[in-house]
Amino acid sequence: MKSKTLSFLTLASVLSVSAPAYSNMLFDVYAGGTYGIGGYTLFTDAQDISKSVQSYGAVLGMDIPMFRIEVEYNHMEADDASLNLGLINAYFKLPTPVVKPYIGVGIGSTFDSKYEVSSTMHIDLDDAMAYQGMLGITLDVPVIPFNVDIEGRVLYAPDIYSDAYTSNDLLQYEGRVKLRYVF
């Protein structure tokens, strides 16, 4: 088993074992789903390719008063590309009552991704490191166990496809909504 996969599984196991959030605890465990729309640019030596993209994902994390850490799976779907990403994200948030601004970073990897050059030619993309930055707000209504995050995200994956002659990078940008259930 690859070390990246083992790391994600270990963190997900630790977070799921600590899921019961007691009233006197200083952290909340949550699970949720994401939906985003935006675009991507594939930087190639011949020409840069830009397309629109949609993403769907799932998160599992822990919310501490000023910080949040989560494991994220994200699936990006465009007309000619399909990417899967596994990421670990960390956020810093301001401790305001209902609307909480935050900034975050993430690191992870792409896996099992494909790019369609033409209707008869498909390229399996390389497993590549991926980095992302997020900026957003959390709507936290105290009486319901759901939080809604509205964020902008930029993801960069260098060397997502390379051969003997070229090395291609991916830049993805999107607006995203995340619904989190707090246990």
Secondary structure, DSSP 8 states (H G I E B T S, - for coil): --HHHHHHHHHHHHHHHT----TT-S-EEEEEEEEEEEEEEEE-SS--EEEEEEEEEEEEEEE-SSEEEEEEEEEEEESSEEEEEEEEEEEEE---SSEEEEEEEEEEEEEEEEEEEETTEEEE----EEEEEEEEEEEE-TTSSEEEEEEEEEEEEEEEEE-SS-EEEEEEEEEEEEEEEE-
